Amino acid sequence: MGKRRKGKLPIARGPNAVIVTAMRRRKTRQAADSTHSWSVLRHPFEPQSIFSQDRVEAIHQAALDVLQNLGIKVLLPEAIELFAKHGAAVSGDMLRIGSDMVEAALASAPQSFTLHAPNPARNLPVAPGQLIFTPGGGCPNVSDAIRGRRPGDLASYQDAVRLMQSFDVIHKLTPAPEPQDIPVHLRHYAMMQTQMGLGDKAVTVYGRGRQQVQECFEIIQTALGLSAAEFSDAPYCSTVINTNSPRMLDKPMAQALIDFARTGQMCIVTPFCLAGAMAPITIAGALTLQHAEALAAITLNQLAKPGAPVMYGGFGSNVDMKSGAPSFGTPEHIQMSIGSGQLARHIGLPWRSAAGAAANTNDMQATHETVMSLWGCLQANATMVIHAAGWLEGGLTFGFEKFIQDIEALQAIAHLCKPVAADAAAIGLDAIEQVVPGGHFFETDQTLNNYSTAFLEPINADLSNFGTWQKNGALTAEARATAKWQAILHDFTAPPGAQERVGRVEAMIARFTQAGGAPILE
Amino acid sequence: MGKRRKGKLPIARGPNAVIVTAMRRRKTRQAADSTHSWSVLRHPFEPQSIFSQDRVEAIHQAALDVLQNLGIKVLLPEAIELFAKHGAAVSGDMLRIGSDMVEAALASAPQSFTLHAPNPARNLPVAPGQLIFTPGGGCPNVSDAIRGRRPGDLASYQDAVRLMQSFDVIHKLTPAPEPQDIPVHLRHYAMMQTQMGLGDKAVTVYGRGRQQVQECFEIIQTALGLSAAEFSDAPYCSTVINTNSPRMLDKPMAQALIDFARTGQMCIVTPFCLAGAMAPITIAGALTLQHAEALAAITLNQLAKPGAPVMYGGFGSNVDMKSGAPSFGTPEHIQMSIGSGQLARHIGLPWRSAAGAAANTNDMQATHETVMSLWGCLQANATMVIHAAGWLEGGLTFGFEKFIQDIEALQAIAHLCKPVAADAAAIGLDAIEQVVPGGHFFETDQTLNNYSTAFLEPINADLSNFGTWQKNGALTAEARATAKWQAILHDFTAPPGAQERVGRVEAMIARFTQAGGAPILE
């Protein structure tokens, strides 16, 4: 083995110490790094395939067969009527949906649109090829190294939104952890106030019944100072539609598919097909079921209003056959993502997938699962990667340290979205000429001109050598992440305009509250 | 949000308990899983690009310019003579190498060959499109949770080889941790005895001077019962050739390039170009330097013997400009891998890249870095991914827990190499028909027929829910990995034939030792 220089490089000796000193003295970037332009990303990689094109077509046809011949159960009478009116065969709550209805829906669903944010600079193009990261959503619990694991409450939800707002690479806000200390009939007000008051990114509304949804729409419209026409002309919020796999669409989800469409707001259709449990044990079978359910939901959405903004999607993985527990970051999860991407491209719609971890704590398993599944989403060219940061225990917990560590991966991917220069200046033969054999490049003009921006600075990695690391307390990535989120929360200020926006809806929310709030549709 | 069932699934209730019981009672697979056929893998994904084809050509031309006009320093007189004899311009130890010489070398280097292992079932096809994983190599130290971090010694090296041998997804043996308790002039005997006596996979020989190399060749030839002609007719071992970037080839590396070629053994050419330190700060510049150095080394190798088995390669990443420390798993590391892959395909040779971690302990950073860089190698279609398991501190330490955790990722990737069925049986409309809306698939014929093999079983993930995990001691992935490697070492037996092979060379090694061993070429 050659004299490969590892560990301590000769950077601190000689004139190159200039750079080291400059880099070390350079005002450390804010913990929350907003020096990059990561608000809009496009996939840097070509999508990969697990199926030949004829197999994609076969799965699509099989899904149409499922809808036409086996049918789907829909629990909301209003939805059944809508389906029936357009030709579905109804038998009780079982619907058989013809492929003509599905094809009409796929024809009317837009291939691309813009999801608006309170801050227009945060508007998100939603179209195949775009890359949108959203943090872990739907978590009932919250966890951090200071306060432990506990049920989500409003204070922790507010903190989570502060963290989400603090990183450009997080493109929209999600509802996690769940503020369980607020009664469910009032919780949507608190969640809107939190998102609007602490952030300026696109917001999420839960589809928990018509009244809650309509009130949230009113809140957003008023906060942003939009007319009803302006609001319904473009999506200003989104909701995730989970089917109840297999082959069932419950009342709140069906209601949201209708109500979001009619008001021009965005639905993210997401069967949660765990192969071996709520879906067939084969990847192709689970994807067939996912596809059938997604097509049914998209059809209902487009029947309610042709042209409504809707994303195809799936969150497919497998269960551990020993315990029945959901797994994430597995090869099956990755295959489900890639196959979903092929089906999404087959029908030409933007679509969502998901990263995520089953791990119970901030350990190697947790990062393994999220990073593996994140790369699955990249191989799949998912338009939106949900649960990309902070998701532990298969979504039962939003972890603050996990959130910080996951940002490391997302920022790396965002950096990969930038083109790599290879013009004559980037190749830089003069730099190579300047350095004698066995020398170093710390002092070349090319280095001196580029050292401060050439590389992505990590946010949580400790790159010091073992001795230094030990001397500094042998902190793990988890411990460093704790310091990081604490610093962010300590320094956080709401973005410009947020307080004004939330101020505009105070009276409205007081009135709604006075009137008794809004029940969740069961 | 719909009634998404998370956490505990209904698997343990009702008749589906049959599967659970069967799965739980099923004899747990050996910790070291040899039920899969992962001995030979091919890349499942298409290679990605960071450069357009004309930029790849420009970098190739720039590298030829470097060799022709700036030259490379070669410290071994025998190598200088060989270059000079074939037309290189020599000025002291500086050589200027014409593109005709490089092109002749690229024409004679084989596109594909087989690296032989002591067990022919472990032979490795080395060709573009293959996927070979090798564990962390070159580490002076070793670390595990029981004995802590310490200098490598023979006992820990033997244990590491036992671990490497125990997983099919590890395709060859590497030298780590370094057995520092054996004097350097005798160490190569101990390393050969360890690899041959405990394993049956392809072995590594360090290029530390002619005498050591020739002795290792004799040992392998004798152990495997090969004639001299048989041995030199095909590679039975490999060595990594690190250039001393920038633009220098030291004595032992130049010697090994010559000696391995002349005996038909395999060189893995590896400039270690850390952008911003020993290489230009730009990706394109660092790759230009890497390419120039690799081409020079390949040229020397092919001058020594046209047609000798050689891999192109690079291990490129960036340094942290604050500390000068090498970084791994960064976007720059991934870009260097992808760009290297483009250059490798441009010259049509199999090639090596590397995963790896800078982290000092088994935390989220460690897994982040290795898994991110592993996916970089996959995007790049690297023929051989070195340091794919167990590499900590930028290679200064071989970690047993890290090794186990990294195997989780490698096995997942290996599983992704298998095609995914999507025939009518895999789509399985009958299974979907068998399950009522809202039901589950635990009892379908499809599930009952496939449950034991459908999914890859994790080796280190704990998928139990938080309560169960806590009740079972709240073990981290690191703690579980400790139990795992301990169990493997406890149960380990050397593969058939290993003792016989090493027995054949006992007298030879005693004789070499008696004669005073072999010094390292400085």
Interface residues (C-beta under 8 A of the other chain):
Chain A: M1 G2 K3 R4 R5 K6 G7 K8 L9 P10 I11 A12 I19 V20 M23 R24 P44 F45 E46 Q48 I50 F51 R55 A58 I59 A62 D65 V66 L70 I72 K73 M94 G138 R149 Y206 G207 R208 V240 I241 N242 T243 N244 P246 R247 M248 D250 P252 M253 F272 L274 A275 G276 A277 M278 A279 P280 I281 T282 I283 A284 G285 T288 L289 A292 N318 V319 D320 M321 K322 S323 G324 A325 P326 S327 G329 T330 P331 E332 I334 Q335 G339 A358 A359 N360 T361 N362 D363 M364 Q365 A366 T367 H368 E369 V371 M372 W375 Q379 E393 G394 G395 L396 T397 K402 Q405 E408 A409 A412 I413 H415 L416 P419 V420 A421 A422 D423 A424 A426 I427 G428 L429 A431 I432 E433 V435 P437 G438 G439 H440 F441 F442 T444 Q446 T447 N450 Y451 S452 A454 F455 L456 P458 N460 A461 D462 L463 S464 N465 F466 W469 Q470 A474 T476 A477 E478 A481
Chain B: M1 G2 K3 R4 R5 K6 G7 K8 L9 P10 I11 A12 I19 V20 M23 R24 P44 F45 E46 Q48 I50 F51 R55 A58 I59 A62 D65 V66 L70 I72 K73 M94 G138 R149 Y206 G207 R208 V240 I241 N242 T243 N244 P246 R247 M248 D250 P252 M253 F272 L274 A275 G276 A277 M278 A279 P280 I281 T282 I283 A284 G285 T288 L289 A292 N318 V319 D320 M321 K322 S323 G324 A325 P326 S327 G329 T330 P331 E332 I334 Q335 G339 A358 A359 N360 T361 N362 D363 M364 Q365 A366 T367 H368 E369 V371 M372 W375 Q379 E393 G394 G395 L396 T397 K402 Q405 E408 A409 A412 I413 H415 L416 P419 V420 A421 A422 D423 A424 A426 I427 G428 L429 A431 I432 E433 V435 P437 G438 G439 H440 F441 F442 T444 Q446 T447 N450 Y451 S452 A454 F455 L456 P458 N460 A461 D462 L463 S464 N465 F466 W469 Q470 A474 T476 A477 E478 A481
